[in-house]
Amino acid sequence: MKPQLLKVKDSSIKSFSVRNDIMPQNHNIWHYHEELELIHFAKGSGTQFIGDSVKNFRSGDIVLVGANLPHYWLFDAQYLDSNYIDPADIRVTHFKENFLGDQFFNLPENHKLKNLLKKSRRGIQLDNSITTTSKDLIEKILNSYNSTKIIGLIEVLTLIAESESYTLLSSENYPIDSQDLDFGRMTVIIDYITQHYKTQIRLEDIASMTGMTTNSFCRYFKAKSGKTLFQYLIEMRIGYACKLLNERKMNVKQICFESGFQNFVSFHKYFKEATGCTPLQYQKQLYNIIEDQTPTYP
């Protein structure tokens, strides 16, 4: 795997691109591009890496990734199986900041849209309150032609900008330098971590793999990711633990070790620091939410 700058396929007769994917492998690399990316996971789940943010994604989520912001969609194993009977379903829109010309977003009426593009450089996760309407507008973009397609994209961006119903993902100080994104080395590191985070990862091994001393690797990883390797691993393990708690196929002790923690005390400590509650409380909250959303019939 050796992705660096990803060139999004475009056409001289289109100002932006939109497509419907069912093959998540197309997203399963650590990459960046100059286009913004608006992605709707109609069906699919896994772990998303956006800048220095690591969290789960699931069916229904909509994310806006800014220009040159590194990102990586690691789909759950079943969606990578070509024989899986219920494949992923993803809508992806790519557009440049100047796709409507150099002056459009500088118009006084569009100051909120311009601010949205600026904020998207940290990655934006839409809140549930606007995902349904946003989903419908994205479908409009996918199934429209000519000017109607452009109007659809402006409508969904305007909805996001006006509502401000979203969460910024990557930290404010995450470094983005489109001229110096060391993706060859970072790809190797991220790929190794995603394959081994459920087991013990020795700092010496991962540093040696990248040709650095442990001290050099620690400085490099912190500079590129905005976090220490330890912090990054904890986030991945907590995210995976949350997913397992949601599935309710294992007890909490099994989940502790399955997600890569070596002892129960550490698992409880870091889980509570990350979520504000214990694993059991988290699972109970999820169960109550599901019960509340379950329809009743007379």
PyMOL commands that set and color helices and strands:
alter all, ss='L'
color gray80, all
select helices_A, chain A and resi 24-27+77-80+104-106+108-122+128-143+146-163+183-196+203-209+214-225+229-247+252-258+264-275+279-293
alter helices_A, ss='H'
color red, helices_A
select strands_A, chain A and resi 17-21+36-43+46-50+53-57+62-65+71-75+89-95+124-126+166-168
alter strands_A, ss='S'
color yellow, strands_A
deselect
rebuild
show_as cartoon
